Amino acid sequence: MAEFVGVPTLSITKDPEVFLGDLFIIRVSYTVRYSLADLNFAGMWSHSMALMENDDLEDDRIVNILPENFKPMSQLETRSFAFRRTGEEMDTEWGGEEIYAAVHHRRNDGFSPAQIVWSDEFPLAV
């Protein structure tokens, strides 16, 4: 069965081409190890992710990235997501933000549950 290797890597940088306002480039990458049975699976796999902000009571969801289907081609694969968000979208509370990613990965066979892994928190001052 496929398994995550380590925790996802989350990076957030300011877009250098934007001079007025804040626009952030968010990148999340993760690595999965597939068995030979996984690679021989005739169907597709899917992955998605949510970008979250840690709060004391209930975490804020900044964005959901919809599932994408793919077919793994090797036993060890690193996959990634990249997207942009404004400072206003990232600013969910007074003070600094503690951003993290939740990556969902699953075999599309109709009964396998998604595996979920969380990145470390990324402190962000917006």
ZAMAR-530477 format. One record per atom (N, C-alpha, C, O): residue number from 0; residue in three letters; atom name; x, y negated, z negated. Coordinates in nm, 2 decimals. Atoms other than C-alpha are relative to their C-alpha. Layout:
N
[atom NUM,Ala,CA,[X,Y,Z]]
...
end
This chain:
126
[atom 0,Met,N,[0.08,0.12,0.00]]
[atom 0,Met,CA,[0.00,0.00,0.00]]
[atom 0,Met,C,[0.09,-0.13,0.00]]
[atom 0,Met,O,[0.19,-0.13,-0.06]]
[atom 1,Ala,N,[-0.07,0.12,-0.01]]
[atom 1,Ala,CA,[0.12,-0.35,0.08]]
[atom 1,Ala,C,[0.01,-0.07,-0.14]]
[atom 1,Ala,O,[-0.08,-0.06,-0.22]]
[atom 2,Glu,N,[-0.02,0.07,0.13]]
[atom 2,Glu,CA,[0.27,-0.55,-0.21]]
[atom 2,Glu,C,[0.07,-0.13,0.02]]
[atom 2,Glu,O,[0.16,-0.14,0.11]]
[atom 3,Phe,N,[-0.07,0.12,0.00]]
[atom 3,Phe,CA,[0.38,-0.90,-0.27]]
[atom 3,Phe,C,[0.14,0.02,-0.05]]
[atom 3,Phe,O,[0.16,0.10,-0.14]]
[atom 4,Val,N,[-0.13,0.00,0.05]]
[atom 4,Val,CA,[0.75,-0.96,-0.31]]
[atom 4,Val,C,[0.03,-0.14,-0.06]]
[atom 4,Val,O,[0.03,-0.23,0.01]]
[atom 5,Gly,N,[-0.02,0.13,0.07]]
[atom 5,Gly,CA,[0.81,-1.23,-0.57]]
[atom 5,Gly,C,[-0.13,-0.09,0.00]]
[atom 5,Gly,O,[-0.24,-0.04,0.02]]
[atom 6,Val,N,[0.11,0.10,0.01]]
[atom 6,Val,CA,[0.59,-1.54,-0.60]]
[atom 6,Val,C,[0.01,-0.09,0.13]]
[atom 6,Val,O,[0.12,-0.11,0.18]]
[atom 7,Pro,N,[0.00,0.09,-0.12]]
[atom 7,Pro,CA,[0.49,-1.77,-0.31]]
[atom 7,Pro,C,[0.08,-0.13,-0.03]]
[atom 7,Pro,O,[0.10,-0.17,-0.15]]
[atom 8,Thr,N,[-0.08,0.13,0.01]]
[atom 8,Thr,CA,[0.71,-2.08,-0.25]]
[atom 8,Thr,C,[-0.09,-0.11,0.05]]
[atom 8,Thr,O,[-0.15,-0.11,0.16]]
[atom 9,Leu,N,[0.09,0.12,-0.03]]
[atom 9,Leu,CA,[0.52,-2.41,-0.26]]
[atom 9,Leu,C,[0.09,-0.12,0.01]]
[atom 9,Leu,O,[0.17,-0.15,-0.08]]
[atom 10,Ser,N,[-0.08,0.13,-0.02]]
[atom 10,Ser,CA,[0.68,-2.73,-0.12]]
[atom 10,Ser,C,[-0.10,-0.11,0.04]]
[atom 10,Ser,O,[-0.19,-0.09,0.12]]
[atom 11,Ile,N,[0.09,0.11,-0.03]]
[atom 11,Ile,CA,[0.51,-3.07,-0.11]]
[atom 11,Ile,C,[0.10,-0.12,0.03]]
[atom 11,Ile,O,[0.18,-0.16,-0.06]]
[atom 12,Thr,N,[-0.09,0.11,-0.03]]
[atom 12,Thr,CA,[0.69,-3.36,0.07]]
[atom 12,Thr,C,[-0.09,-0.11,0.06]]
[atom 12,Thr,O,[-0.19,-0.08,0.12]]
[atom 13,Lys,N,[0.07,0.11,-0.06]]
[atom 13,Lys,CA,[0.58,-3.70,0.18]]
[atom 13,Lys,C,[0.04,0.00,0.15]]
[atom 13,Lys,O,[0.15,0.02,0.19]]
[atom 14,Asp,N,[-0.02,0.00,-0.15]]
[atom 14,Asp,CA,[0.54,-3.73,0.56]]
[atom 14,Asp,C,[0.08,-0.13,0.03]]
[atom 14,Asp,O,[0.04,-0.24,0.00]]
[atom 15,Pro,N,[-0.09,0.11,-0.03]]
[atom 15,Pro,CA,[0.83,-3.95,0.67]]
[atom 15,Pro,C,[-0.05,-0.10,0.11]]
[atom 15,Pro,O,[0.00,-0.21,0.12]]
[atom 16,Glu,N,[0.05,0.08,-0.11]]
[atom 16,Glu,CA,[0.64,-4.08,0.97]]
[atom 16,Glu,C,[-0.12,-0.10,-0.04]]
[atom 16,Glu,O,[-0.16,-0.18,0.04]]
[atom 17,Val,N,[0.11,0.08,0.04]]
[atom 17,Val,CA,[0.37,-4.25,0.76]]
[atom 17,Val,C,[0.05,-0.11,-0.09]]
[atom 17,Val,O,[0.12,-0.08,-0.20]]
[atom 18,Phe,N,[-0.05,0.11,0.07]]
[atom 18,Phe,CA,[0.45,-4.59,0.63]]
[atom 18,Phe,C,[-0.10,-0.07,-0.10]]
[atom 18,Phe,O,[-0.06,-0.13,-0.20]]
[atom 19,Leu,N,[0.10,0.06,0.09]]
[atom 19,Leu,CA,[0.12,-4.71,0.48]]
[atom 19,Leu,C,[-0.08,0.11,-0.06]]
[atom 19,Leu,O,[-0.13,0.20,0.01]]
[atom 20,Gly,N,[0.08,-0.11,0.07]]
[atom 20,Gly,CA,[-0.05,-4.49,0.22]]
[atom 20,Gly,C,[0.09,0.12,-0.01]]
[atom 20,Gly,O,[0.20,0.13,0.03]]
[atom 21,Asp,N,[-0.07,-0.13,0.02]]
[atom 21,Asp,CA,[0.05,-4.14,0.12]]
[atom 21,Asp,C,[-0.06,0.11,0.08]]
[atom 21,Asp,O,[-0.18,0.13,0.08]]
[atom 22,Leu,N,[0.04,-0.12,-0.07]]
[atom 22,Leu,CA,[0.03,-3.84,0.34]]
[atom 22,Leu,C,[0.11,0.11,-0.03]]
[atom 22,Leu,O,[0.23,0.09,-0.01]]
[atom 23,Phe,N,[-0.09,-0.11,0.04]]
[atom 23,Phe,CA,[0.18,-3.51,0.21]]
[atom 23,Phe,C,[0.00,0.11,0.09]]
[atom 23,Phe,O,[-0.11,0.15,0.15]]
[atom 24,Ile,N,[-0.01,-0.12,-0.07]]
[atom 24,Ile,CA,[0.30,-3.21,0.40]]
[atom 24,Ile,C,[0.02,0.11,-0.10]]
[atom 24,Ile,O,[0.11,0.11,-0.18]]
[atom 25,Ile,N,[0.00,-0.11,0.09]]
[atom 25,Ile,CA,[0.22,-2.89,0.21]]
[atom 25,Ile,C,[0.04,0.13,0.07]]
[atom 25,Ile,O,[-0.02,0.16,0.18]]
[atom 26,Arg,N,[-0.04,-0.13,-0.06]]
[atom 26,Arg,CA,[0.40,-2.56,0.29]]
[atom 26,Arg,C,[0.00,0.10,-0.11]]
[atom 26,Arg,O,[0.05,0.08,-0.22]]
[atom 27,Val,N,[0.01,-0.12,0.09]]
[atom 27,Val,CA,[0.33,-2.23,0.12]]
[atom 27,Val,C,[0.05,0.12,0.08]]
[atom 27,Val,O,[0.00,0.15,0.19]]
[atom 28,Ser,N,[-0.04,-0.13,-0.07]]
[atom 28,Ser,CA,[0.52,-1.91,0.22]]
[atom 28,Ser,C,[0.01,0.11,-0.11]]
[atom 28,Ser,O,[0.03,0.08,-0.23]]
[atom 29,Tyr,N,[0.00,-0.12,0.09]]
[atom 29,Tyr,CA,[0.51,-1.56,0.07]]
[atom 29,Tyr,C,[0.05,0.11,0.08]]
[atom 29,Tyr,O,[0.05,0.11,0.21]]
[atom 30,Thr,N,[-0.05,-0.12,-0.07]]
[atom 30,Thr,CA,[0.66,-1.22,0.15]]
[atom 30,Thr,C,[-0.08,0.12,-0.05]]
[atom 30,Thr,O,[-0.11,0.13,-0.17]]
[atom 31,Val,N,[0.08,-0.12,0.03]]
[atom 31,Val,CA,[0.48,-0.89,0.16]]
[atom 31,Val,C,[0.09,0.12,0.06]]
[atom 31,Val,O,[0.14,0.11,0.17]]
[atom 32,Arg,N,[-0.06,-0.12,-0.04]]
[atom 32,Arg,CA,[0.63,-0.54,0.18]]
[atom 32,Arg,C,[-0.11,0.10,0.04]]
[atom 32,Arg,O,[-0.20,0.13,-0.04]]
[atom 33,Tyr,N,[0.10,-0.09,-0.05]]
[atom 33,Tyr,CA,[0.43,-0.30,0.40]]
[atom 33,Tyr,C,[0.06,0.14,0.00]]
[atom 33,Tyr,O,[0.17,0.16,0.04]]
[atom 34,Ser,N,[-0.04,-0.14,-0.02]]
[atom 34,Ser,CA,[0.45,0.08,0.39]]
[atom 34,Ser,C,[-0.02,0.04,0.15]]
[atom 34,Ser,O,[-0.08,-0.03,0.22]]
[atom 35,Leu,N,[0.02,-0.04,-0.14]]
[atom 35,Leu,CA,[0.47,0.28,0.71]]
[atom 35,Leu,C,[-0.15,0.03,0.03]]
[atom 35,Leu,O,[-0.20,0.01,0.14]]
[atom 36,Ala,N,[0.14,-0.02,-0.02]]
[atom 36,Ala,CA,[0.10,0.38,0.66]]
[atom 36,Ala,C,[-0.07,-0.14,0.02]]
[atom 36,Ala,O,[-0.16,-0.14,0.10]]
[atom 37,Asp,N,[0.06,0.14,-0.03]]
[atom 37,Asp,CA,[0.02,0.00,0.64]]
[atom 37,Asp,C,[0.02,-0.04,0.14]]
[atom 37,Asp,O,[-0.06,-0.09,0.21]]
[atom 38,Leu,N,[-0.03,0.04,-0.14]]
[atom 38,Leu,CA,[0.20,-0.06,0.97]]
[atom 38,Leu,C,[-0.07,0.08,0.10]]
[atom 38,Leu,O,[-0.10,0.03,0.21]]
[atom 39,Asn,N,[0.07,-0.08,-0.09]]
[atom 39,Asn,CA,[0.02,0.23,1.13]]
[atom 39,Asn,C,[-0.15,-0.02,-0.01]]
[atom 39,Asn,O,[-0.23,0.04,0.07]]
[atom 40,Phe,N,[0.14,0.03,0.01]]
[atom 40,Phe,CA,[-0.32,0.10,1.02]]
[atom 40,Phe,C,[-0.05,-0.06,0.13]]
[atom 40,Phe,O,[0.01,-0.16,0.17]]
[atom 41,Ala,N,[0.04,0.05,-0.13]]
[atom 41,Ala,CA,[-0.52,0.04,1.34]]
[atom 41,Ala,C,[-0.07,-0.13,-0.01]]
[atom 41,Ala,O,[-0.07,-0.20,0.10]]
[atom 42,Gly,N,[0.07,0.13,0.01]]
[atom 42,Gly,CA,[-0.71,-0.26,1.21]]
[atom 42,Gly,C,[0.09,-0.11,-0.03]]
[atom 42,Gly,O,[0.21,-0.10,-0.02]]
[atom 43,Met,N,[-0.07,0.13,0.02]]
[atom 43,Met,CA,[-0.61,-0.61,1.12]]
[atom 43,Met,C,[0.01,-0.02,-0.15]]
[atom 43,Met,O,[-0.06,0.04,-0.23]]
[atom 44,Trp,N,[-0.02,0.05,0.14]]
[atom 44,Trp,CA,[-0.49,-0.77,0.79]]
[atom 44,Trp,C,[-0.05,-0.15,0.01]]
[atom 44,Trp,O,[-0.06,-0.21,0.11]]
[atom 45,Ser,N,[0.03,0.14,0.00]]
[atom 45,Ser,CA,[-0.60,-1.12,0.68]]
[atom 45,Ser,C,[0.07,-0.06,-0.12]]
[atom 45,Ser,O,[0.10,0.00,-0.22]]
[atom 46,His,N,[-0.05,0.08,0.12]]
[atom 46,His,CA,[-0.46,-1.39,0.45]]
[atom 46,His,C,[-0.07,-0.13,0.00]]
[atom 46,His,O,[-0.12,-0.18,0.11]]
[atom 47,Ser,N,[0.06,0.13,0.01]]
[atom 47,Ser,CA,[-0.60,-1.71,0.32]]
[atom 47,Ser,C,[0.07,-0.06,-0.13]]
[atom 47,Ser,O,[0.15,0.01,-0.20]]
[atom 48,Met,N,[-0.05,0.06,0.12]]
[atom 48,Met,CA,[-0.51,-1.95,0.04]]
[atom 48,Met,C,[-0.08,-0.12,-0.05]]
[atom 48,Met,O,[-0.16,-0.18,0.02]]
[atom 49,Ala,N,[0.07,0.12,0.06]]
[atom 49,Ala,CA,[-0.64,-2.22,-0.20]]
[atom 49,Ala,C,[0.11,-0.08,-0.07]]
[atom 49,Ala,O,[0.20,-0.02,-0.13]]
[atom 50,Leu,N,[-0.09,0.09,0.07]]
[atom 50,Leu,CA,[-0.44,-2.52,-0.32]]
[atom 50,Leu,C,[-0.08,-0.05,-0.12]]
[atom 50,Leu,O,[-0.18,-0.11,-0.10]]
[atom 51,Met,N,[0.07,0.03,0.13]]
[atom 51,Met,CA,[-0.53,-2.59,-0.68]]
[atom 51,Met,C,[0.08,-0.10,-0.08]]
[atom 51,Met,O,[0.20,-0.12,-0.06]]
[atom 52,Glu,N,[-0.06,0.09,0.10]]
[atom 52,Glu,CA,[-0.46,-2.85,-0.95]]
[atom 52,Glu,C,[-0.03,0.05,-0.14]]
[atom 52,Glu,O,[-0.15,0.07,-0.17]]
[atom 53,Asn,N,[0.02,-0.06,0.13]]
[atom 53,Asn,CA,[-0.42,-2.72,-1.30]]
[atom 53,Asn,C,[-0.06,-0.10,-0.10]]
[atom 53,Asn,O,[-0.01,-0.22,-0.11]]
[atom 54,Asp,N,[0.07,0.08,0.10]]
[atom 54,Asp,CA,[-0.66,-2.87,-1.56]]
[atom 54,Asp,C,[-0.02,0.08,-0.12]]
[atom 54,Asp,O,[-0.02,0.20,-0.12]]
[atom 55,Asp,N,[0.02,-0.07,0.13]]
[atom 55,Asp,CA,[-0.72,-2.79,-1.92]]
[atom 55,Asp,C,[-0.13,0.08,0.00]]
[atom 55,Asp,O,[-0.13,0.19,-0.05]]
[atom 56,Leu,N,[0.13,-0.07,0.00]]
[atom 56,Leu,CA,[-1.09,-2.70,-1.87]]
[atom 56,Leu,C,[-0.02,0.09,0.12]]
[atom 56,Leu,O,[-0.05,0.21,0.10]]
[atom 57,Glu,N,[0.02,-0.07,-0.12]]
[atom 57,Glu,CA,[-1.13,-2.59,-1.51]]
[atom 57,Glu,C,[0.09,-0.06,0.11]]
[atom 57,Glu,O,[0.09,-0.18,0.13]]
[atom 58,Asp,N,[-0.09,0.05,-0.10]]
[atom 58,Asp,CA,[-0.88,-2.61,-1.23]]
[atom 58,Asp,C,[-0.07,-0.06,0.12]]
[atom 58,Asp,O,[-0.18,-0.01,0.15]]
[atom 59,Asp,N,[0.06,0.07,-0.11]]
[atom 59,Asp,CA,[-0.96,-2.84,-0.94]]
[atom 59,Asp,C,[0.05,0.07,0.13]]
[atom 59,Asp,O,[0.17,0.10,0.15]]
[atom 60,Arg,N,[-0.04,-0.06,-0.13]]
[atom 60,Arg,CA,[-0.96,-2.69,-0.59]]
[atom 60,Arg,C,[0.02,-0.12,0.10]]
[atom 60,Arg,O,[-0.08,-0.20,0.12]]
[atom 61,Ile,N,[-0.03,0.11,-0.09]]
[atom 61,Ile,CA,[-0.79,-2.93,-0.35]]
[atom 61,Ile,C,[-0.04,0.04,0.15]]
[atom 61,Ile,O,[-0.10,-0.04,0.22]]
[atom 62,Val,N,[0.04,-0.05,-0.14]]
[atom 62,Val,CA,[-0.84,-2.72,-0.03]]
[atom 62,Val,C,[0.00,0.15,0.00]]
[atom 62,Val,O,[0.08,0.21,-0.07]]
[atom 63,Asn,N,[0.00,-0.14,-0.03]]
[atom 63,Asn,CA,[-0.93,-2.38,0.09]]
[atom 63,Asn,C,[0.05,0.02,0.15]]
[atom 63,Asn,O,[0.00,-0.05,0.23]]
[atom 64,Ile,N,[-0.04,-0.03,-0.14]]
[atom 64,Ile,CA,[-0.75,-2.24,0.40]]
[atom 64,Ile,C,[-0.07,0.13,0.04]]
[atom 64,Ile,O,[-0.06,0.23,-0.03]]
[atom 65,Leu,N,[0.09,-0.11,-0.04]]
[atom 65,Leu,CA,[-0.99,-2.01,0.58]]
[atom 65,Leu,C,[0.09,0.12,0.04]]
[atom 65,Leu,O,[0.20,0.11,0.08]]
[atom 66,Pro,N,[-0.08,-0.12,-0.03]]
[atom 66,Pro,CA,[-0.88,-1.64,0.64]]
[atom 66,Pro,C,[0.04,0.00,0.15]]
[atom 66,Pro,O,[-0.03,-0.04,0.24]]
[atom 67,Glu,N,[-0.05,-0.02,-0.13]]
[atom 67,Glu,CA,[-0.66,-1.57,0.94]]
[atom 67,Glu,C,[0.04,0.15,0.01]]
[atom 67,Glu,O,[0.09,0.20,-0.08]]
[atom 68,Asn,N,[-0.04,-0.14,-0.02]]
[atom 68,Asn,CA,[-0.62,-1.22,1.09]]
[atom 68,Asn,C,[0.13,0.01,0.07]]
[atom 68,Asn,O,[0.17,-0.07,0.14]]
[atom 69,Phe,N,[-0.13,-0.03,-0.06]]
[atom 69,Phe,CA,[-0.29,-1.07,1.19]]
[atom 69,Phe,C,[0.03,0.15,-0.01]]
[atom 69,Phe,O,[-0.04,0.22,-0.08]]
[atom 70,Lys,N,[-0.05,-0.14,0.00]]
[atom 70,Lys,CA,[-0.11,-0.74,1.25]]
[atom 70,Lys,C,[0.15,-0.01,-0.04]]
[atom 70,Lys,O,[0.23,-0.06,0.03]]
[atom 71,Pro,N,[-0.14,0.00,0.04]]
[atom 71,Pro,CA,[0.21,-0.69,1.06]]
[atom 71,Pro,C,[0.09,0.08,0.09]]
[atom 71,Pro,O,[0.05,0.19,0.14]]
[atom 72,Met,N,[-0.09,-0.07,-0.10]]
[atom 72,Met,CA,[0.51,-0.59,1.28]]
[atom 72,Met,C,[0.12,0.06,-0.06]]
[atom 72,Met,O,[0.19,0.13,0.00]]
[atom 73,Ser,N,[-0.11,-0.06,0.07]]
[atom 73,Ser,CA,[0.77,-0.50,1.02]]
[atom 73,Ser,C,[-0.03,0.03,-0.15]]
[atom 73,Ser,O,[-0.13,-0.03,-0.20]]
[atom 74,Gln,N,[0.03,-0.03,0.14]]
[atom 74,Gln,CA,[0.79,-0.36,0.67]]
[atom 74,Gln,C,[0.02,-0.11,-0.09]]
[atom 74,Gln,O,[-0.05,-0.11,-0.20]]
[atom 75,Leu,N,[-0.01,0.12,0.09]]
[atom 75,Leu,CA,[0.90,-0.69,0.52]]
[atom 75,Leu,C,[-0.03,-0.12,0.09]]
[atom 75,Leu,O,[0.05,-0.15,0.18]]
[atom 76,Glu,N,[0.04,0.12,-0.08]]
[atom 76,Glu,CA,[0.73,-1.00,0.65]]
[atom 76,Glu,C,[-0.02,-0.12,-0.09]]
[atom 76,Glu,O,[-0.08,-0.11,-0.20]]
[atom 77,Thr,N,[0.03,0.12,0.06]]
[atom 77,Thr,CA,[0.72,-1.36,0.54]]
[atom 77,Thr,C,[-0.09,-0.08,0.08]]
[atom 77,Thr,O,[-0.07,-0.10,0.20]]
[atom 78,Arg,N,[0.11,0.07,-0.07]]
[atom 78,Arg,CA,[0.41,-1.55,0.63]]
[atom 78,Arg,C,[-0.01,-0.14,-0.07]]
[atom 78,Arg,O,[0.03,-0.16,-0.18]]
[atom 79,Ser,N,[0.01,0.13,0.05]]
[atom 79,Ser,CA,[0.33,-1.92,0.58]]
[atom 79,Ser,C,[-0.12,-0.07,0.04]]
[atom 79,Ser,O,[-0.19,-0.04,0.14]]
[atom 80,Phe,N,[0.11,0.09,-0.03]]
[atom 80,Phe,CA,[0.07,-2.19,0.57]]
[atom 80,Phe,C,[0.06,-0.14,0.00]]
[atom 80,Phe,O,[0.16,-0.17,-0.08]]
[atom 81,Ala,N,[-0.05,0.14,0.01]]
[atom 81,Ala,CA,[0.14,-2.56,0.65]]
[atom 81,Ala,C,[-0.12,-0.09,0.04]]
[atom 81,Ala,O,[-0.19,-0.06,0.14]]
[atom 82,Phe,N,[0.11,0.09,-0.02]]
[atom 82,Phe,CA,[-0.11,-2.85,0.64]]
[atom 82,Phe,C,[0.04,-0.13,-0.07]]
[atom 82,Phe,O,[0.13,-0.14,-0.15]]
[atom 83,Arg,N,[-0.01,0.13,0.06]]
[atom 83,Arg,CA,[-0.14,-3.22,0.54]]
[atom 83,Arg,C,[-0.12,-0.04,-0.08]]
[atom 83,Arg,O,[-0.23,0.00,-0.05]]
[atom 84,Arg,N,[0.11,0.05,0.08]]
[atom 84,Arg,CA,[-0.34,-3.39,0.27]]
[atom 84,Arg,C,[0.04,-0.14,-0.04]]
[atom 84,Arg,O,[0.16,-0.17,-0.06]]
[atom 85,Thr,N,[-0.02,0.14,0.04]]
[atom 85,Thr,CA,[-0.37,-3.76,0.17]]
[atom 85,Thr,C,[0.03,0.00,-0.15]]
[atom 85,Thr,O,[-0.01,0.09,-0.22]]
[atom 86,Gly,N,[-0.02,0.02,0.14]]
[atom 86,Gly,CA,[-0.26,-3.89,-0.17]]
[atom 86,Gly,C,[-0.13,0.00,-0.07]]
[atom 86,Gly,O,[-0.14,0.05,-0.18]]
[atom 87,Glu,N,[0.14,0.01,0.06]]
[atom 87,Glu,CA,[-0.63,-3.96,-0.24]]
[atom 87,Glu,C,[-0.05,0.14,-0.02]]
[atom 87,Glu,O,[-0.12,0.17,-0.13]]
[atom 88,Glu,N,[0.05,-0.14,0.01]]
[atom 88,Glu,CA,[-0.71,-3.59,-0.18]]
[atom 88,Glu,C,[0.07,0.08,-0.11]]
[atom 88,Glu,O,[0.01,0.16,-0.17]]
[atom 89,Met,N,[-0.08,-0.08,0.09]]
[atom 89,Met,CA,[-0.43,-3.47,-0.40]]
[atom 89,Met,C,[-0.02,-0.06,-0.15]]
[atom 89,Met,O,[0.02,0.01,-0.24]]
[atom 90,Asp,N,[0.02,0.07,0.13]]
[atom 90,Asp,CA,[-0.51,-3.72,-0.69]]
[atom 90,Asp,C,[-0.13,0.04,-0.07]]
[atom 90,Asp,O,[-0.23,-0.02,-0.03]]
[atom 91,Thr,N,[0.12,-0.05,0.06]]
[atom 91,Thr,CA,[-0.75,-3.53,-0.91]]
[atom 91,Thr,C,[-0.02,-0.05,-0.14]]
[atom 91,Thr,O,[-0.13,-0.02,-0.20]]
[atom 92,Glu,N,[0.01,0.04,0.14]]
[atom 92,Glu,CA,[-0.68,-3.68,-1.25]]
[atom 92,Glu,C,[0.09,-0.11,-0.04]]
[atom 92,Glu,O,[0.17,-0.15,0.05]]
[atom 93,Trp,N,[-0.08,0.11,0.05]]
[atom 93,Trp,CA,[-0.53,-3.96,-1.45]]
[atom 93,Trp,C,[0.14,0.06,-0.03]]
[atom 93,Trp,O,[0.15,0.16,-0.10]]
[atom 94,Gly,N,[-0.13,-0.05,0.03]]
[atom 94,Gly,CA,[-0.15,-3.92,-1.46]]
[atom 94,Gly,C,[0.05,0.10,0.11]]
[atom 94,Gly,O,[0.00,0.09,0.22]]
[atom 95,Gly,N,[-0.05,-0.09,-0.10]]
[atom 95,Gly,CA,[0.05,-3.65,-1.28]]
[atom 95,Gly,C,[-0.08,0.12,0.03]]
[atom 95,Gly,O,[-0.17,0.15,-0.05]]
[atom 96,Glu,N,[0.07,-0.12,-0.04]]
[atom 96,Glu,CA,[-0.07,-3.35,-1.10]]
[atom 96,Glu,C,[0.09,0.12,-0.01]]
[atom 96,Glu,O,[0.21,0.11,0.00]]
[atom 97,Glu,N,[-0.07,-0.12,0.01]]
[atom 97,Glu,CA,[0.03,-2.99,-1.15]]
[atom 97,Glu,C,[-0.07,0.09,0.11]]
[atom 97,Glu,O,[-0.17,0.16,0.08]]
[atom 98,Ile,N,[0.05,-0.07,-0.11]]
[atom 98,Ile,CA,[-0.03,-2.82,-0.81]]
[atom 98,Ile,C,[0.05,0.14,0.01]]
[atom 98,Ile,O,[0.17,0.16,-0.02]]
[atom 99,Tyr,N,[-0.05,-0.14,-0.02]]
[atom 99,Tyr,CA,[-0.02,-2.45,-0.74]]
[atom 99,Tyr,C,[-0.08,0.06,0.12]]
[atom 99,Tyr,O,[-0.19,0.01,0.15]]
[atom 100,Ala,N,[0.07,-0.06,-0.11]]
[atom 100,Ala,CA,[-0.12,-2.22,-0.45]]
[atom 100,Ala,C,[-0.04,0.14,-0.05]]
[atom 100,Ala,O,[0.03,0.21,-0.12]]
[atom 101,Ala,N,[0.05,-0.13,0.02]]
[atom 101,Ala,CA,[-0.33,-1.90,-0.48]]
[atom 101,Ala,C,[-0.01,0.07,0.14]]
[atom 101,Ala,O,[-0.09,0.03,0.22]]
[atom 102,Val,N,[-0.01,-0.07,-0.13]]
[atom 102,Val,CA,[-0.25,-1.67,-0.18]]
[atom 102,Val,C,[-0.08,0.13,-0.01]]
[atom 102,Val,O,[-0.06,0.21,-0.10]]
[atom 103,His,N,[0.08,-0.12,-0.01]]
[atom 103,His,CA,[-0.50,-1.40,-0.08]]
[atom 103,His,C,[0.04,0.08,0.12]]
[atom 103,His,O,[0.06,0.03,0.23]]
[atom 104,His,N,[-0.05,-0.09,-0.11]]
[atom 104,His,CA,[-0.39,-1.10,0.13]]
[atom 104,His,C,[-0.08,0.13,-0.01]]
[atom 104,His,O,[-0.10,0.19,-0.12]]
[atom 105,Arg,N,[0.08,-0.12,0.01]]
[atom 105,Arg,CA,[-0.60,-0.80,0.23]]
[atom 105,Arg,C,[0.00,0.08,0.13]]
[atom 105,Arg,O,[0.02,0.02,0.24]]
[atom 106,Arg,N,[0.02,-0.09,-0.11]]
[atom 106,Arg,CA,[-0.64,-0.51,0.46]]
[atom 106,Arg,C,[-0.14,0.00,0.04]]
[atom 106,Arg,O,[-0.23,0.02,-0.04]]
[atom 107,Asn,N,[0.14,0.01,-0.04]]
[atom 107,Asn,CA,[-0.95,-0.55,0.67]]
[atom 107,Asn,C,[-0.06,0.14,0.04]]
[atom 107,Asn,O,[-0.08,0.17,0.16]]
[atom 108,Asp,N,[0.05,-0.13,-0.02]]
[atom 108,Asp,CA,[-1.09,-0.20,0.63]]
[atom 108,Asp,C,[-0.14,0.01,-0.06]]
[atom 108,Asp,O,[-0.20,0.12,-0.06]]
[atom 109,Gly,N,[0.13,0.00,0.05]]
[atom 109,Gly,CA,[-1.42,-0.29,0.47]]
[atom 109,Gly,C,[-0.02,0.03,-0.15]]
[atom 109,Gly,O,[-0.13,0.02,-0.20]]
[atom 110,Phe,N,[0.01,-0.03,0.15]]
[atom 110,Phe,CA,[-1.34,-0.18,0.11]]
[atom 110,Phe,C,[0.12,-0.03,-0.08]]
[atom 110,Phe,O,[0.11,-0.02,-0.20]]
[atom 111,Ser,N,[-0.11,0.04,0.08]]
[atom 111,Ser,CA,[-1.00,-0.29,0.01]]
[atom 111,Ser,C,[-0.01,-0.14,-0.05]]
[atom 111,Ser,O,[-0.05,-0.23,0.02]]
[atom 112,Pro,N,[0.01,0.13,0.06]]
[atom 112,Pro,CA,[-1.00,-0.58,-0.23]]
[atom 112,Pro,C,[0.12,-0.09,0.03]]
[atom 112,Pro,O,[0.23,-0.03,0.07]]
[atom 113,Ala,N,[-0.11,0.09,-0.02]]
[atom 113,Ala,CA,[-0.79,-0.89,-0.18]]
[atom 113,Ala,C,[0.10,0.01,-0.11]]
[atom 113,Ala,O,[0.07,0.03,-0.23]]
[atom 114,Gln,N,[-0.11,0.01,0.09]]
[atom 114,Gln,CA,[-0.45,-0.90,-0.35]]
[atom 114,Gln,C,[0.02,-0.15,-0.02]]
[atom 114,Gln,O,[0.02,-0.22,0.09]]
[atom 115,Ile,N,[-0.02,0.15,0.02]]
[atom 115,Ile,CA,[-0.39,-1.25,-0.51]]
[atom 115,Ile,C,[0.13,-0.02,-0.07]]
[atom 115,Ile,O,[0.16,0.05,-0.17]]
[atom 116,Val,N,[-0.12,0.03,0.07]]
[atom 116,Val,CA,[-0.06,-1.40,-0.61]]
[atom 116,Val,C,[0.00,-0.16,-0.01]]
[atom 116,Val,O,[-0.04,-0.22,0.08]]
[atom 117,Trp,N,[0.00,0.14,0.02]]
[atom 117,Trp,CA,[0.00,-1.75,-0.75]]
[atom 117,Trp,C,[0.14,-0.05,0.00]]
[atom 117,Trp,O,[0.23,0.01,-0.05]]
[atom 118,Ser,N,[-0.13,0.06,0.00]]
[atom 118,Ser,CA,[0.29,-1.98,-0.69]]
[atom 118,Ser,C,[0.02,-0.07,-0.14]]
[atom 118,Ser,O,[-0.07,-0.07,-0.22]]
[atom 119,Asp,N,[-0.03,0.08,0.11]]
[atom 119,Asp,CA,[0.47,-2.17,-0.96]]
[atom 119,Asp,C,[-0.07,-0.14,0.01]]
[atom 119,Asp,O,[-0.10,-0.18,0.13]]
[atom 120,Glu,N,[0.05,0.14,-0.01]]
[atom 120,Glu,CA,[0.33,-2.52,-1.04]]
[atom 120,Glu,C,[0.10,-0.09,0.06]]
[atom 120,Glu,O,[0.22,-0.08,0.03]]
[atom 121,Phe,N,[-0.08,0.10,-0.06]]
[atom 121,Phe,CA,[0.46,-2.81,-0.85]]
[atom 121,Phe,C,[-0.04,-0.13,-0.06]]
[atom 121,Phe,O,[-0.15,-0.18,-0.03]]
[atom 122,Pro,N,[0.04,0.13,0.06]]
[atom 122,Pro,CA,[0.46,-3.14,-1.05]]
[atom 122,Pro,C,[0.00,-0.11,0.11]]
[atom 122,Pro,O,[0.09,-0.12,0.19]]
[atom 123,Leu,N,[0.01,0.10,-0.10]]
[atom 123,Leu,CA,[0.34,-3.43,-0.83]]
[atom 123,Leu,C,[-0.06,-0.13,-0.06]]
[atom 123,Leu,O,[-0.16,-0.13,-0.13]]
[atom 124,Ala,N,[0.05,0.13,0.04]]
[atom 124,Ala,CA,[0.30,-3.80,-0.91]]
[atom 124,Ala,C,[-0.06,-0.06,0.13]]
[atom 124,Ala,O,[0.01,-0.09,0.22]]
[atom 125,Val,N,[0.07,0.06,-0.12]]
[atom 125,Val,CA,[0.04,-3.95,-0.67]]
[atom 125,Val,C,[-0.03,-0.14,-0.04]]
[atom 125,Val,O,[-0.09,-0.21,0.05]]
end
